[in-house]
Amino acid sequence: MPALPLGEWLNRRRLGLRAPEYLGNALSIEWYSDHDGRVVIESASFALEVSLPEWEMTAGEETEQRQRNTLALTQFLDRLEARR
């Protein structure tokens, strides 16, 4: 994490100067879609609330979802490779 305001930190990096950093917590959410491809949201400034689940998949539904996820990712990566 930048230990300075972002603009100042970036300017120091551009000038080849030391830009102080520190380790911090961050939230990263990533998914793939046919429309947008790879989507990534990252933030170090967030508030998180955890609640009880509103619903749960059955074991069969979870297995089916995992298979669909694997197929979707494989197809997405195949399309990326085909574009090369």
C-alpha positions in Angstrom: 0.0 0.0 0.0 1.3 3.5 -0.8 2.4 5.3 2.5 1.8 8.6 0.8 -1.1 10.2 -1.0 -1.4 8.3 -4.3 -0.5 11.3 -6.5 2.6 12.0 -4.6 3.6 8.3 -4.4 3.2 8.0 -8.2 5.2 11.1 -8.8 8.1 9.8 -6.7 8.0 6.5 -8.6 8.1 8.3 -12.0 11.1 10.3 -10.8 12.9 7.1 -9.7 12.7 8.1 -6.0 11.9 5.8 -3.1 8.1 5.7 -2.6 7.4 4.3 0.8 5.0 1.4 1.1 3.5 -0.8 3.8 1.6 -4.1 3.9 -2.1 -3.8 4.5 -5.4 -5.6 4.1 -7.1 -5.5 0.7 -10.2 -7.0 -0.8 -10.0 -8.5 -4.3 -13.0 -9.8 -6.2 -12.5 -11.3 -9.6 -14.8 -13.0 -12.1 -15.1 -13.8 -15.8 -17.9 -13.0 -18.1 -18.6 -13.4 -21.8 -19.4 -9.7 -22.1 -16.6 -8.1 -20.2 -14.0 -10.9 -20.0 -11.9 -10.7 -16.8 -13.3 -8.3 -14.3 -11.3 -7.3 -11.2 -12.3 -5.1 -8.3 -9.7 -4.3 -5.7 -9.9 -2.0 -2.7 -7.9 -1.3 0.4 -10.7 1.0 1.7 -13.8 -1.0 2.6 -16.2 -2.0 5.3 -17.3 -5.6 5.4 -20.4 -7.0 7.1 -20.9 -10.7 7.3 -24.4 -12.1 7.8 -25.9 -15.5 8.0 -26.5 -17.1 4.5 -29.8 -16.3 2.9 -29.7 -19.7 1.1 -27.5 -22.7 0.6 -26.9 -24.9 -2.4 -27.6 -28.6 -2.1 -24.6 -30.9 -2.6 -25.8 -31.7 -6.1 -26.3 -28.0 -6.9 -22.8 -27.2 -5.7 -21.3 -30.0 -7.8 -23.2 -28.8 -10.9 -22.1 -25.2 -10.3 -18.5 -26.2 -9.9 -18.7 -28.1 -13.2 -20.3 -25.1 -15.0 -17.7 -22.7 -13.5 -14.9 -25.0 -14.8 -16.4 -25.2 -18.2 -17.0 -21.4 -18.4 -13.4 -20.7 -17.4 -12.0 -23.2 -19.9 -14.1 -21.8 -22.7 -13.1 -18.2 -21.8 -9.4 -19.2 -21.8 -9.8 -21.1 -25.1 -11.3 -17.9 -26.7 -8.4 -15.8 -25.3 -5.9 -18.3 -26.8 -7.8 -18.3 -30.2 -7.4 -14.4 -30.4 -3.6 -14.7 -30.3 
